[in-house]
Amino acid sequence: MAFDLNFLNLLDQDTVTGVYPTLNTTVGRPSAAGLGLSDRDYANGYTSGALLQTILTRIAASPDRPDIRYGLPQLYQSPRVVRFGMRFLF
């Protein structure tokens, strides 16, 4: 018979393991409706590069709104875990 005792995060520290990585959530791909185009023209404009200037103009015109969560702690170390085990060896 064997007994096991396993501790994870013995001192129950709330150590930060990750921070919020996104600086600006407003910049993204504009929709076809937002540019006043049909879905077909929108897709063709992307593949041919015809919409490049329109998209760059829209991105430049949108206000730069940094996300207030940027750089703040997002992930923490797991809480304390204690495991007891017993095995029969034969």
N, C-alpha and C positions, 0 to 999 in steps of 0.2 A: 504494500500500500504506500502511496506517495501523496504528499500534500503540497500544494502550491499557494503562494501569496504573491500577487502582482499589483504594483501601484503605478498609476499613470498620473502625472501632474500632482505629485505628492504634496507640494506646498500650496496647491490651488491658486497658482498665479494667473492673472488675466493678461498675459503677454500678447501684444499685438502681433499678428502674423501676416497681415495684409492691409493695405490702404486703398481707398477709392481711387481708381486710375483714370477716370474720364474727366478731362478739364472742361470741355464744352459740348453739351448735348444738343445744341441748336443746329450745328452744321451736319447735314445729312443729304441724302438723295432727295431732290424735290420730286413731287408727284406729277403725273401727266396733267391732272386737272389744275394743279397749281401753276403750271406753265401755259395752260390754255391749249393743250394738244390732245389729239386722240391717242389711244394706246399704241396704235401702229406707228404713227409719226414719232411718238416718244421713243419707242424701241429702235426705230431706224435712225433717229438722231443720235442715240447713244452709240450705236455700232459704227456710224459713219463719222462721228465727231462733230456733226453739225450743231449740236446743242452745247458744245463746250463753252462758248462765249456767254450764252444765256445762263448757264449754270454758274459760271464764275461771277457774273454780274449779280445774280441772286445771293450768292454766298457773301460777296463783298458788301451788299446792301443790308444784310441781316445784322442786327446788333450782336456784339460779342458778349454773351451772357455766360460767364464762368459758373460752373456748378459749385454751389456752396459746400458740397460734400467732398470736393477734390482734395486729396491729401489727408483726409481724416481717417481714423481707424475704421476698418470695415470687418475684418476677421480677427477673432481672438482664439487663444489656446483653449482647448476643450476643458471642461471642469474635471475635478478630481474623480478618479475611478479606482476602486479597490475590487480586486477579484480574488475569490477564494476558490481553490480547486482541490479535488481529491481524485486519485486514480488508483485503480486496482491493477497491479502488475502480477501476471502469472505466466 
